Structure formats: C-alpha cells, structure tokens
Amino acid sequence: MPALPFRKVLIANRGEIACRIIRTLHRLGIAAVALHHPVEARARHVREADEAWELSGATPVAAHLDGPQIVEIARRAGADAVHPGYGFLSENAGFARLVGQAGLVFVGPDPASIHLMGDKIRARDFARAHGVPVAPSAIAERDLDAFVADAEAIGFPLLIKAAAGGGGKGMAVVRDRADLAERVRIAASEAERYFADGRVYAEVYVERPRHIEVQVLGDGTGRAVHLFERECSVQRRFQKIVEEAPAPNLPDDLRGEICAAGVRLAEAAHYRNAGTVEFILAPDGRFFFLEMNTRLQVEHPVTEMITGLDLVELQLRIAAGEGLPFAQADIAGTGHAVECRLCAEDPDAGFLPQTGRVLALEEPVGSDLRFESGLVQGQAVTSDFDPMLAKLVARGDDRDAAIAEAVAALDRLVLLGVGTNQDYLSRLLDHPAFRRGDLHTGFVEQHAPELASGPPEPALRDAAIVAAALGFHEFRALAFDVPEPYASIGGWRN
C-alpha cells in the first residue's frame, strides 16, 4: 500500500488502546504523540510514544475530556491527525468538528455521522427508514401518562433506555405496569446525570437474547463492507466481558442477513471509517438494530485475528482519503478468536473495582496470542479510570482451540499486587455452557453459582500467606535483616 501522508498523529486517549495505536503508527513510520494527566506521567503509553504532552484538569478523566485543550496540544505538537481510540471523546461530534476546524484530520467518521448515530432515537428512526429491523418501541415525550400508555401497548417486559446513553447507564428492565413510571423516572434521572440528556425510550425486551455486532468500514461515498460479525453476549450489567469471532452456532443464512443489514445502514448513512452496528438476536431468529458505535471497538482484535487485517491502519488510510482498499468478495475470515477483558475487580464481591500497585507482571506470549495492555511493573492502579487493565486475545483453527489457548494463557499470566477477574475468566471460558456456545446476555447471572470461586486449596492458601509475608517489609526485616552492631562488623547472618 502507498505511504500515508501523516508524519505525526496525536492519540486522544491512554492505556492499552493508546499502546495499540502506537504499535501501528510505528510500523507505518508515523510518529506518535501521547497525552497524560500528571498521575500517569510514567504510564506505558507515555513511554512508548515519540513525545508526550501533559494535560491539566481537575481530575484525570476531566483532563482527557477537555477537547479544546487536546486540539491545542495537537496543533502545538505539529500533528497532522488525531486518533480518538475508544471512550472519552471518540464519539463526540463536537470534538471531531474542533479537530477539523484546526486543520487536522480526525481518524474516524465525520461529525454528521457521529451526531446521527449518537442519539439512539434518531438512529433507530434512520435504521427503520432504510429497512433495518428495529424493535417495537415508544418514546418518552413530556407527557408521562401518554408514554406509559404507549409502552403498555407494546407489552411487557420492556427495556427502558437513554436516548444519548451507553455502557448500561440509564437502562432498566420493567416487567409490569406498577414499576413502569418509577423506572422511567429513575432512568431519565440517570441519563441526565451521565449524558446531560434525560430523554429515554422503551422497547420490547427480548428474553435471553444474543448480542451480535457487525464490523463495518465505509468510504463516505455510500460504499461499505463488513468484516463479519462478533459475539458479545457474555456481559454483566450491559458491560461486555468476553467477545469472539465468528459468532458460534449462528446459521449461515442468518449471519448473512445480519451482516448485510449492518452494511445497508452504513451505506445509507454514507458512513466513513470504521464503525460497528450492534444487534439483539432473539431465540426465534428475529434480530433488531440496537445502536451504531462510530468508533473503534474494544473487541476489534478478534476481527483482526480472523481476517489478518489491521483496523487501525485501515482507519488511517480511509481518513487519508484512500477509500476502501478491497471489495466485499476480497475479505475472508479463517479460524476463531476469543477476547477476555482483564479488569481490576473482585467477582466474588459484586465485581467491585480494586486498586493497588502492580508488583509483578509476566505477560503470556504466543504466536496466536495478543496481550493488549498499558501496564508496567510498579504502576499504581487507581479508581481514576475504568477498571479494565488489559485484553487477552487468542486465536485457534476452530473455537475449541481458541478457547483452550485463552485458558492456557490466563494460567500463564502473572499479575500481582491488585485483585483482578483473571481466575473468573478461566472458569467462565471453561464452563460447559460456554464451551457449547449456549450464550445469551443473561449468561453470567444464570451461571453465577458455578462461576463463583470456591475455598482455596490448603497448599495454595499456605503459599499465598508465605508470599504475602515475604512481600511485607516489616516481616522481611524482622526475619532476615542482621541487627546492629553485627551488620557493621560483617560476616554475620541471622
């Protein structure tokens, strides 16, 4: 492929996704500019970038959400383009507009597409108008009584969702009329708090659905392709835990219909760059449009593993005006890939976030393995950011081989100093229902008793106690240090 016109790209993000983008930029001979709040001045993405600029802000998250400050840094650093990664400002139409107004290239869709798909009500109307299946729904206007009546007409159970939301915020399942008005009020309040937009709507709640998403690429002229689908059903509180590609136990004709619907939406929107069209799949085979994420997804590596494509490079090339480098018939998927999200949390305590310091880190390696992380030994894991620490991605010739590779890699991973869901992920991947591909969005709740950790083996417990004692400075000093004056004399041992 031809050389890209970018000499330097600023990454408006941090952590593992910043490190992943840096890797592609360096392979392409492009300099990477990192951003950091003072609390993360020694972070891995800062060390790996060609240059790093400090952000100011009342909190680390506030600093990373300061679009004008970021654009000014990009301009001062001499960057040609800005890659937003995911999260933070990646789906902020105003930020994309600021980048363009500064004469820089935004590595993502145009602001109009972000605006269109960022509002779930507007996106659903657009999808319906272009023949993409949408679940029956009712929109909450000013008259709550009228909304309740419209929602009741759809039938229970219902899912209440925030129009401008995501990540499970402003969402609630309602199973009868008695709870409806209060759940709507709570959802609207939460939506206002998180998104400064209290609009909500209700749609049919599909019991035991699967969450299937389609990776699309568009060139902005009405031409788009898909890079197949991903299974994202294993989640808790609407947050994904394990993703894989291709989706298991999905009939080929249904796979074709879902992927075609994703492409149809992207083409109708004249979508440019990488995006993901998400669907809910009912047990009876009906599927409904959920939303479109106008950015790179956390789980994009599983698509890369089965297609051999670099999605970040494709994003850069499309942003540079090269368009799509292939037709749909040119894209092939081979094998199977599974991704696990390693998080600083305690599954046995309601997945409460954990903090600490990385005392030891040994990453698993392998030809069919990726450990995507922004971790370094000695790093403090705080509550300042999302608890996801890393992603472990494994590929195999088939699904069983990919799962086996992932489980073996989790067993080899050493991460001490902060509690994580590492063992929980191993149990989940090894669960018979997961092995069978019997998946739905309630999988974690359904199998919670079997996924919970049991009491530790006595030998393992004793080894953990010894390791903890040896890591305790006062204990080491008492047990092994030679006291004065014998230490000064030398030749003594305790």
Secondary structure as UniProt FT lines:
FT   STRAND          8..11
FT   HELIX           15..27
FT   TURN            28..29
FT   STRAND          31..36
FT   HELIX           38..40
FT   TURN            41..42
FT   HELIX           44..48
FT   STRAND          51..54
FT   HELIX           60..64
FT   HELIX           67..77
FT   STRAND          81..83
FT   TURN            88..91
FT   HELIX           93..101
FT   TURN            102..103
FT   STRAND          105..106
FT   HELIX           111..118
FT   HELIX           120..129
FT   TURN            130..131
FT   STRAND          137..139
FT   HELIX           144..154
FT   STRAND          158..162
FT   TURN            163..164
FT   TURN            167..170
FT   STRAND          172..174
FT   HELIX           177..195
FT   STRAND          200..204
FT   STRAND          210..219
FT   STRAND          224..236
FT   TURN            237..238
FT   STRAND          239..245
FT   TURN            248..249
FT   HELIX           252..268
FT   TURN            269..270
FT   STRAND          272..281
FT   TURN            283..284
FT   STRAND          287..293
FT   TURN            298..299
FT   HELIX           300..307
FT   HELIX           311..319
FT   TURN            320..321
FT   HELIX           328..330
FT   STRAND          336..343
FT   STRAND          345..346
FT   HELIX           347..349
FT   TURN            350..351
FT   STRAND          352..353
FT   STRAND          356..357
FT   STRAND          360..362
FT   TURN            367..368
FT   STRAND          369..373
FT   TURN            377..378
FT   STRAND          380..381
FT   TURN            383..384
FT   STRAND          388..396
FT   HELIX           399..412
FT   STRAND          414..416
FT   HELIX           422..429
FT   HELIX           432..436
FT   TURN            441..442
FT   HELIX           443..446
FT   HELIX           448..451
FT   HELIX           458..470
FT   HELIX           473..480
FT   TURN            484..485
FT   HELIX           486..489
//
